[in-house]
């Protein structure tokens, strides 16, 4: 099976969840980082660098033996099954993981929405509402789900899944200091979310991937 993941040259959660799932599962793949003129061409024509069609003119895209899969969740689930990080025969646990991926999408949308107006005062207000209202609400939802799982520090069952990888990388973005108006210590009240982050940062394959790919733990 020949697998190529197309995404931008950044460690964003939408692609990193799949990159890490494949790497943890020891599944070879081509990590194609789209940049420069290739991005402009994709937006204009809907074509990937290999001239395959991107169904929604968006990334990430997964190519498997010449066939295309689009959308973050679909790609993550496909690769999660290959790597053992998504259930093949437990529909309930699969749905529990799905709800976390969907929650990550919802949080991502709120962040994107808060940054649409670039006028300084309106941006500051939008980010203040995001940081004091929307994000704390969603973090508490996630914290409660983690508390319900008494088997491990993860969201579902005893082992790491694509749900954990998605939220871990999303939280890395939200606490990076790259988002104006979002405090880097915004996770301070959420003990289980902090514990989840620590577990994944300490995962040997995650460490190996980060050092191999980015030269540091990010």
LOVEX-572005 format. One record per residue (C-alpha): residue in three letters; x, y, z. Coordinates in nm, 2 decimals, padded with zeros to 4 digits. Example, Ala and Ser with C-alpha at 12.3 -4.5 7.8 and 13.67 -1.06 7.14 Angstrom:
REM LOVEX-572005
+---------+--------+--------+--------+
: residuo :      u :      v :      w :
+---------+--------+--------+--------+
:     ALA :  01.23 : -00.45 :  00.78 :
:     SER :  01.37 : -00.11 :  00.71 :
+---------+--------+--------+--------+
//
This chain:
REM LOVEX-572005
+---------+--------+--------+--------+
: residuo :      u :      v :      w :
+---------+--------+--------+--------+
:     UNK :  00.00 :  00.00 :  00.00 :
:     UNK :  00.14 :  00.34 : -00.10 :
:     UNK :  00.02 :  00.63 :  00.11 :
:     UNK :  00.09 :  01.00 :  00.06 :
:     UNK : -00.05 :  01.27 :  00.29 :
:     UNK : -00.07 :  01.62 :  00.14 :
:     UNK : -00.07 :  01.92 :  00.38 :
:     UNK :  00.10 :  02.25 :  00.44 :
:     UNK :  00.45 :  02.27 :  00.60 :
:     UNK :  00.32 :  02.32 :  00.95 :
:     UNK :  00.25 :  02.08 :  01.25 :
:     UNK : -00.12 :  02.16 :  01.25 :
:     UNK : -00.36 :  01.91 :  01.42 :
:     UNK : -00.56 :  01.84 :  01.10 :
:     UNK : -00.26 :  01.67 :  00.94 :
:     UNK : -00.05 :  01.59 :  01.25 :
:     UNK : -00.31 :  01.35 :  01.39 :
:     UNK : -00.27 :  01.14 :  01.07 :
:     UNK :  00.11 :  01.18 :  01.05 :
:     UNK :  00.15 :  01.06 :  01.41 :
:     UNK : -00.10 :  00.78 :  01.37 :
:     UNK :  00.09 :  00.63 :  01.08 :
:     UNK :  00.43 :  00.69 :  01.24 :
:     UNK :  00.32 :  00.53 :  01.57 :
:     UNK :  00.18 :  00.23 :  01.37 :
:     UNK :  00.51 :  00.20 :  01.18 :
:     UNK :  00.32 :  00.24 :  00.85 :
:     UNK :  00.54 :  00.39 :  00.58 :
:     UNK :  00.40 :  00.70 :  00.41 :
:     UNK :  00.51 :  01.00 :  00.20 :
:     UNK :  00.47 :  01.32 :  00.40 :
:     UNK :  00.42 :  01.57 :  00.12 :
:     UNK :  00.44 :  01.93 :  00.24 :
:     UNK :  00.26 :  02.16 : -00.01 :
:     UNK :  00.40 :  02.51 : -00.03 :
:     UNK :  00.45 :  02.81 : -00.25 :
:     UNK :  00.31 :  02.80 : -00.60 :
:     UNK :  00.15 :  02.46 : -00.53 :
:     UNK : -00.08 :  02.62 : -00.28 :
:     UNK : -00.19 :  02.88 : -00.54 :
:     UNK : -00.24 :  02.61 : -00.80 :
:     UNK : -00.45 :  02.41 : -00.56 :
:     UNK : -00.68 :  02.71 : -00.48 :
:     UNK : -00.71 :  02.80 : -00.85 :
:     UNK : -00.75 :  02.46 : -01.01 :
:     UNK : -00.84 :  02.21 : -00.73 :
:     UNK : -00.54 :  02.00 : -00.84 :
:     UNK : -00.28 :  01.85 : -00.62 :
:     UNK :  00.09 :  01.86 : -00.72 :
:     UNK :  00.05 :  01.52 : -00.89 :
:     UNK : -00.25 :  01.65 : -01.09 :
:     UNK : -00.50 :  01.44 : -00.89 :
:     UNK : -00.83 :  01.63 : -00.80 :
:     UNK : -00.87 :  01.76 : -00.45 :
:     UNK : -01.25 :  01.71 : -00.41 :
:     UNK : -01.31 :  02.03 : -00.20 :
:     UNK : -01.00 :  02.23 : -00.30 :
:     UNK : -00.88 :  02.18 :  00.06 :
:     UNK : -00.61 :  02.00 :  00.25 :
:     UNK : -00.54 :  01.75 :  00.41 :
:     UNK : -00.57 :  01.50 :  00.13 :
:     UNK : -00.47 :  01.13 :  00.16 :
:     UNK : -00.37 :  00.94 : -00.15 :
:     UNK : -00.38 :  00.56 : -00.12 :
:     UNK : -00.26 :  00.36 : -00.42 :
:     UNK : -00.37 :  00.64 : -00.64 :
:     UNK : -00.71 :  00.69 : -00.48 :
:     UNK : -00.81 :  01.01 : -00.29 :
:     UNK : -00.96 :  01.06 :  00.05 :
:     UNK : -01.05 :  01.41 :  00.17 :
:     UNK : -01.15 :  01.57 :  00.50 :
:     UNK : -00.96 :  01.55 :  00.83 :
:     UNK : -01.19 :  01.31 :  01.01 :
:     UNK : -01.22 :  01.06 :  00.73 :
:     UNK : -00.84 :  01.06 :  00.68 :
:     UNK : -00.77 :  01.02 :  01.05 :
:     UNK : -01.01 :  00.73 :  01.09 :
:     UNK : -00.88 :  00.55 :  00.79 :
:     UNK : -00.52 :  00.58 :  00.91 :
:     UNK : -00.62 :  00.51 :  01.27 :
:     UNK : -00.76 :  00.18 :  01.16 :
:     UNK : -00.44 :  00.09 :  00.98 :
:     UNK : -00.23 :  00.17 :  01.28 :
:     UNK : -00.45 :  00.03 :  01.56 :
:     UNK : -00.54 :  00.38 :  01.69 :
:     UNK : -00.91 :  00.35 :  01.59 :
:     UNK : -01.13 :  00.05 :  01.66 :
:     UNK : -01.22 : -00.19 :  01.38 :
:     UNK : -01.47 : -00.40 :  01.57 :
:     UNK : -01.60 : -00.18 :  01.86 :
:     UNK : -01.86 :  00.06 :  01.72 :
:     UNK : -01.93 :  00.23 :  02.05 :
:     UNK : -01.57 :  00.31 :  02.12 :
:     UNK : -01.53 :  00.43 :  01.75 :
:     UNK : -01.82 :  00.67 :  01.81 :
:     UNK : -01.67 :  00.79 :  02.13 :
:     UNK : -01.35 :  00.88 :  01.94 :
:     UNK : -01.55 :  01.03 :  01.66 :
:     UNK : -01.72 :  01.27 :  01.90 :
:     UNK : -01.38 :  01.40 :  02.01 :
:     UNK : -01.26 :  01.46 :  01.65 :
:     UNK : -01.59 :  01.64 :  01.58 :
:     UNK : -01.53 :  01.85 :  01.90 :
:     UNK : -01.18 :  01.94 :  01.77 :
:     UNK : -01.35 :  02.06 :  01.45 :
:     UNK : -01.59 :  02.27 :  01.64 :
:     UNK : -01.32 :  02.44 :  01.85 :
:     UNK : -01.11 :  02.50 :  01.54 :
:     UNK : -01.41 :  02.67 :  01.38 :
:     UNK : -01.46 :  02.90 :  01.68 :
:     UNK : -01.09 :  03.00 :  01.67 :
:     UNK : -01.11 :  03.07 :  01.29 :
:     UNK : -01.42 :  03.27 :  01.34 :
:     UNK : -01.26 :  03.49 :  01.61 :
:     UNK : -00.98 :  03.59 :  01.38 :
:     UNK : -01.18 :  03.69 :  01.07 :
:     UNK : -01.20 :  04.06 :  01.15 :
:     UNK : -00.85 :  04.20 :  01.14 :
:     UNK : -00.94 :  04.54 :  01.28 :
:     UNK : -00.74 :  04.56 :  01.60 :
:     UNK : -01.02 :  04.65 :  01.85 :
:     UNK : -01.27 :  04.40 :  01.71 :
:     UNK : -01.01 :  04.13 :  01.69 :
:     UNK : -00.92 :  04.19 :  02.06 :
:     UNK : -01.28 :  04.17 :  02.16 :
:     UNK : -01.34 :  03.85 :  01.96 :
:     UNK : -01.04 :  03.68 :  02.11 :
:     UNK : -01.14 :  03.79 :  02.46 :
:     UNK : -01.48 :  03.63 :  02.41 :
:     UNK : -01.31 :  03.32 :  02.27 :
:     UNK : -01.07 :  03.30 :  02.57 :
:     UNK : -01.31 :  03.37 :  02.85 :
:     UNK : -01.63 :  03.21 :  02.72 :
:     UNK : -01.60 :  02.97 :  02.43 :
:     UNK : -01.27 :  02.79 :  02.50 :
:     UNK : -01.33 :  02.74 :  02.87 :
:     UNK : -01.67 :  02.59 :  02.79 :
:     UNK : -01.52 :  02.34 :  02.54 :
:     UNK : -01.22 :  02.26 :  02.76 :
:     UNK : -01.46 :  02.17 :  03.04 :
:     UNK : -01.66 :  01.94 :  02.81 :
:     UNK : -01.33 :  01.76 :  02.72 :
:     UNK : -01.22 :  01.76 :  03.08 :
:     UNK : -01.54 :  01.59 :  03.19 :
:     UNK : -01.50 :  01.32 :  02.92 :
:     UNK : -01.15 :  01.25 :  03.03 :
:     UNK : -01.27 :  01.22 :  03.39 :
:     UNK : -01.53 :  00.96 :  03.29 :
:     UNK : -01.26 :  00.73 :  03.16 :
:     UNK : -01.13 :  00.55 :  03.46 :
:     UNK : -00.91 :  00.31 :  03.26 :
:     UNK : -00.64 :  00.55 :  03.16 :
:     UNK : -00.54 :  00.91 :  03.10 :
:     UNK : -00.68 :  00.90 :  02.75 :
:     UNK : -01.03 :  00.97 :  02.61 :
:     UNK : -01.13 :  00.62 :  02.53 :
:     UNK : -01.03 :  00.29 :  02.68 :
:     UNK : -00.68 :  00.20 :  02.79 :
:     UNK : -00.47 :  00.31 :  02.49 :
:     UNK : -00.39 :  00.62 :  02.29 :
:     UNK : -00.62 :  00.69 :  01.99 :
:     UNK : -00.65 :  00.94 :  01.72 :
:     UNK : -00.88 :  01.14 :  01.95 :
:     UNK : -00.60 :  01.20 :  02.19 :
:     UNK : -00.36 :  01.29 :  01.92 :
:     UNK : -00.61 :  01.54 :  01.77 :
:     UNK : -00.68 :  01.72 :  02.09 :
:     UNK : -00.31 :  01.71 :  02.20 :
:     UNK : -00.20 :  01.89 :  01.88 :
:     UNK : -00.50 :  02.13 :  01.89 :
:     UNK : -00.41 :  02.23 :  02.24 :
:     UNK : -00.05 :  02.28 :  02.14 :
:     UNK : -00.17 :  02.54 :  01.89 :
:     UNK : -00.40 :  02.71 :  02.13 :
:     UNK : -00.13 :  02.74 :  02.40 :
:     UNK :  00.15 :  02.83 :  02.16 :
:     UNK :  00.13 :  03.21 :  02.20 :
:     UNK :  00.07 :  03.23 :  01.82 :
:     UNK : -00.29 :  03.33 :  01.86 :
:     UNK : -00.33 :  03.69 :  01.97 :
:     UNK : -00.54 :  03.72 :  02.28 :
:     UNK : -00.53 :  03.36 :  02.38 :
:     UNK : -00.32 :  03.32 :  02.70 :
:     UNK : -00.05 :  03.05 :  02.69 :
:     UNK : -00.17 :  02.93 :  03.03 :
:     UNK : -00.53 :  02.89 :  02.94 :
:     UNK : -00.53 :  02.52 :  03.03 :
:     UNK : -00.42 :  02.58 :  03.39 :
:     UNK : -00.76 :  02.49 :  03.55 :
:     UNK : -00.79 :  02.16 :  03.36 :
:     UNK : -00.59 :  01.89 :  03.53 :
:     UNK : -00.70 :  01.60 :  03.31 :
:     UNK : -00.63 :  01.79 :  02.99 :
:     UNK : -00.28 :  01.88 :  03.12 :
:     UNK : -00.22 :  01.51 :  03.21 :
:     UNK : -00.33 :  01.40 :  02.86 :
:     UNK : -00.08 :  01.65 :  02.71 :
:     UNK :  00.20 :  01.52 :  02.94 :
:     UNK :  00.12 :  01.15 :  02.85 :
:     UNK :  00.15 :  01.22 :  02.48 :
:     UNK :  00.45 :  01.44 :  02.51 :
:     UNK :  00.62 :  01.15 :  02.69 :
:     UNK :  00.52 :  00.89 :  02.43 :
:     UNK :  00.84 :  00.76 :  02.27 :
:     UNK :  00.71 :  00.75 :  01.92 :
:     UNK :  00.57 :  01.11 :  01.95 :
:     UNK :  00.91 :  01.23 :  02.07 :
:     UNK :  01.09 :  01.04 :  01.79 :
:     UNK :  00.86 :  01.20 :  01.53 :
:     UNK :  00.90 :  01.55 :  01.66 :
:     UNK :  01.28 :  01.53 :  01.68 :
:     UNK :  01.30 :  01.36 :  01.34 :
:     UNK :  01.06 :  01.60 :  01.17 :
:     UNK :  01.10 :  01.93 :  01.34 :
:     UNK :  01.42 :  01.90 :  01.53 :
:     UNK :  01.25 :  01.98 :  01.87 :
:     UNK :  00.95 :  01.89 :  02.08 :
:     UNK :  00.68 :  02.14 :  01.99 :
+---------+--------+--------+--------+
//
